[in-house]
Amino acid sequence: MTSLYSNPLFTRLADAERILVAGAGGGFDIYSGLPLALSLLHQGKQVHLANLSFSALDGLPLDDWIAPDLAAVTPDSAVHQSYFPERTLAQWLSLHGYPSTVYAFPQTGVRPLRAAYQALIDLHCVDAVVLVDGGTDILMRGDEAGLGTPEEDLTSVAALAALNGIPTRLVVSVGFGVDAYHGVNHVQVLENIAALERDGAYLGAFSIPRATREGALYLEAVTHAQRHTPEHPSIVNGSIAAAVRGSFGDVRFTDRTRDSELFVNPLMSLYFAFDLPGLAAHCLYLDRIEDTHLMRQVQSRIADFRESIVTRPPRRFPH
């Protein structure tokens, strides 16, 4: 039990020396973990960054591959590719004098992703992992009205859930509300968080204030990424950054959202933190994807599970 003035997430990481912060769901998810990673770096921790990648990793030279399904991305990687969030982040890190390698996992099933995680953990003697989701679909059990896009997120959860040799494994979710576009009912998100609290797996929530060093750097990193990926900027991190700035409502920061109405609000700037094994235990289909090797197997196993159950009806906020 901790004191009220202590942050349970950072308390769990207090004794860790070498921490891996990893994006769970691909794309720009690793940016969602940047404020946390920077805070740990500023505390003197050794921090490594990784991301399940949507980039065209097959074109990287052999020397960039540290192990099967594990690539080391630097500021100079694949300069011909316009969409490469891991490289864009590496370039921003280099500009600010931070360690600038961002590791990337291709989209695979659970078994190869777990092996790649193990290789990275062994390489740097990692003693804590923080898995980050930009959004809330990582918190879906499987019986909700809508799951969002859970395939990559829960593949990452399943890959790490069996790595019992890591003393500390955590999940953080930031961007409450952004998955409504993908059918997530956020009353059910809150219901799931309450269930995790009852089981002792919820570690509380805290905001990313723009007045902090890490908050200001995060805003700068998102602006840098938007400028260097103008054709496909991150809606999730654009929304989170807008919330950190204090914007509210239907905020416009990219033409990608011109046909939808956003609801940017202060809840989007909150980190919700969880114990990873505890979160994994709540997923109703995790055992079904355990032996997968391909992402399409994960997708089909989740679809088969959904056809076999009666889902919980969506609920409206009462106020």
N, C-alpha and C positions, 0 to 999 in steps of 0.2 A: 504494500500500500504506500502511495506517495502522498506528499502534502499538496494542498490545493494550489500553492504557488509554483509547483513543479509541473513541467510539461511531461506527461507520461511517455510520449514518443521519444523525446530527447533523453529522458531517464533510462529508457530501454537501450539507447545507443551510447550511454555515457562511458561504458567500459570498452566499447568497440574501438579498434584502432584503424582497421582497413575496411571501408564500407563501400559496397556496390549499390549505386542508385540506378535502377533500370526502368525504362518505359515498357509498360505491359502490352499495350495495344497497337503499337506501330505508329507510323507517321511521325507527328511532332510530340508524342507522349512524353519523351524524355525532357522536353522543355517544361512540362508540368512539374517535374521534380527538381528543376534548376534552383529555385529559392532554397529548398531543403538541402540540396547538395552544396550550395555555396555557404550556407550557414555552417554545415559540418566542416567544410574546408577552412572557414574562418576560425573555427574552434581548434584547428591544428590537426584534424583528422586527415588520413589518407583516403581520398574519395575517388572512385572509378565510376565512369558513366557507361551505360549500355542501353540498347534499344532494340526491340523487335522491329525490324525494318520493312518498309514498303519500297525501298529504293532498289535499283537494279544492281544488286551486289554481284551478280554473275560476271560482270565485266571487270571486276577488280583483279589486279595481277595476283599471281600465286603467293608472292611475298607478303601480301596483306592479310592472308588467311593464317590465323594463329593456330587454329584447330578446325576440324570439320564443323561447318555451320557457325563459325566464329571469325568475323573479320575485324581488323583494326582500321578505323577510319581516321584520317588526319586532315588538316586543312588543305592539303594538296591532292586528296583523293578524287579521282574521276571528275576532273574540272569540266569535262564536256557535258556532264549531266546537269540539267537545270533543276531537277527535283532531287534533292539529297539532304534531308534534314540533319542527318548525323554529321555530314561534312560542314554544313552551314553552322551548326553549333560548334564544331571543332574550330572553325575560323573565328567565331566570336570569342571563344575561350582563349585562343592564341592572342587576339587583340588585347585582352586584359591580363595577360601573363599567367593564366591558369593552365594546368595540365590539359593538353589539347587533343588527346586521343579519346574517341568515342567508339566503343565496340558495338558491332551490329550483328544481330541474328537474322538470318533469312526466315521466311514464313515456313514453318515445318509443323509436324505433329509433336506430341509431348515427348516421346523418347529421344529424338535427336536434339530437341531444345534443352532437355535436361542434361544431356551429355555436354552440350556447348556451355551451359551455365557451370557445370562442374569443372570444365577445363579452365574457364575464366576465374573461377573461385580458387582453383589450385594455383594458377599463374600468379595471383597477387595475394595468396594466403588470406582471402577475405574472411572476416569473422562476423559480418552482418550484411544483410541484403534488405533494401527497401524497394519494393515494387510499386511503381507509380502509374495511376490511371488518370488521364485527363477525361473526366466524366464519372459516371456512377454505375455503368453496366458491369463493372467488375464485382459489384455487390449483389448481383442478381443470383438467386438460388436456382432458378430454372423453371419455377411454376408461376411466375408473374405473368401479367397480361401481355407484356412485351419485354424482350430481353435486350433490345438495342443491338449492338454488334459484339457479342460476347466471345466469339471464337478465339481471337488472339489473346484477349485478356485472360480467359480461363485456361488456355494452353499454358500461358506463363505461370499462372497460379499452380496448376497441376505439376508443371516441371519443377518448381521450387518446393512444393509441399512434401515431396519424398526425400529431399536433401536434408536429412535429419542431423547431419554433421555440422550444420551451420548454427551456431548458438542463438542468433537473433534473425528472425525473418518477419518482416513487417509489410503491410500494404497501406498506401495512402491514396485517397481519392480526392481530387479537386475539380471544381467546375460543376457543382450541384445545379442541375436543371438543363445542362446542355444536351443531354441525351433524349429530351422530350421529342426532339425532331425524329429520332429513331424509335419512337414508340414506348419509351420507358415511362412508367407511371411513378412519379416521385413520392407519392404517398406510400407506395409499396417499398421504395428505397428507405424511407424513414422507418417503416415497419420492420424491414430487414436489419437496420442498424439497432433498433430496440432489441431484437432477438439476439444479436451479437453482444449487446451490452449484458443481457441476462446471462449469457454464457461466459462472460469475462473476456471477450475478444475485442471489444471496442475500447480504444485508447483515447477517445475524446477528439475535439476539434479545435483548431486555432486558425487565425487569419494570416494573410500575407499583406501586411501594411505597406503602403507605398513609401512611408516615411523611414522604413528600415533600409539598410544598405542592400540587403538581399532583394527586397521588393523593388527598389529602384533599378538594380541590375537586371532583374527579370524583365521589367518593362522595356529596358534597352535591348535585351536579347530578343524579345518578341518583335520589336520594331525592326531590328536587324534582319530577322528571319523573314518578315513580311516584305522587306525591301529586296531581299535576295531570292525570294520565291514568289514573285508577283502573280504568276499564273495559278498558283495553288497554295495560298496562305492558309495557315491553320485557323479554322473557325473556332475550335475549342480554346486554344491559347489566346486568340484575339478576344474572345468573350471574357476569359479569366482576366486578361490584362485590362480590359475596359472596366471590369468590376473593381479591380485593384485601384484604378484611377478615380473611382467614384461615379462612373457613368451608370445610367439606369434606363431600362426600357429597350426600345427597338434601336439599338446602336448600330451604325453602319461603319464598318472598317474594311469591307471587301465586297466586290460585286457578286461573289459566290452566294451571298445571302439575300440577293435582291428579290427572290421569289418567296421568301419566308419572313416571318416576324420573330425577332429575337426578344428575349426577356432577360436582359442583363440586370443583375441585382447583387447585393452584397454577399449572398450565400455562395455565389460562384467563386469567391476569393478565399473560401474556407478549405483547409486541409482536414479531412476526416481520416483518422488513423486506426489501424486494426492489426491484430496478431494474424499473420498469414496462415499458420496451421488451423487456427480457429475459424477463419474465414473459409478455408478450403473445406472444413468439415460440414459447413452449411450448404455447399453446392450439391444438389441432388443428382447430378449426372457425372460428377468428376471421375467415378470409376469407369464410366463408359468410354471416356477418351484416353484413359491411362496408357493403352498400348498402341496409340496412333503414331504413325510416322509422317503423315502428310496432313496439311491443313484441310484439304477437302474431306479427309476422313473425320476430322473434328467436326466440320460443318454437318456432315451427314449423320453422325452420331447424335449431335444435339437435335437435329431435325427429327430423327427417329424417337428420341426421348420425348420431345414435345407432342408428338402424335399419340403417345401412350398415356398421357396424363390429362387431368382436368385442371385448367389454369385458374389461378385466383382472379376474380373479377377486379377490374380497375376501380380505384376509389378517388373521389374528388376531395381537395382540401376543404375542410368545413368552414373556413373563414378566409 
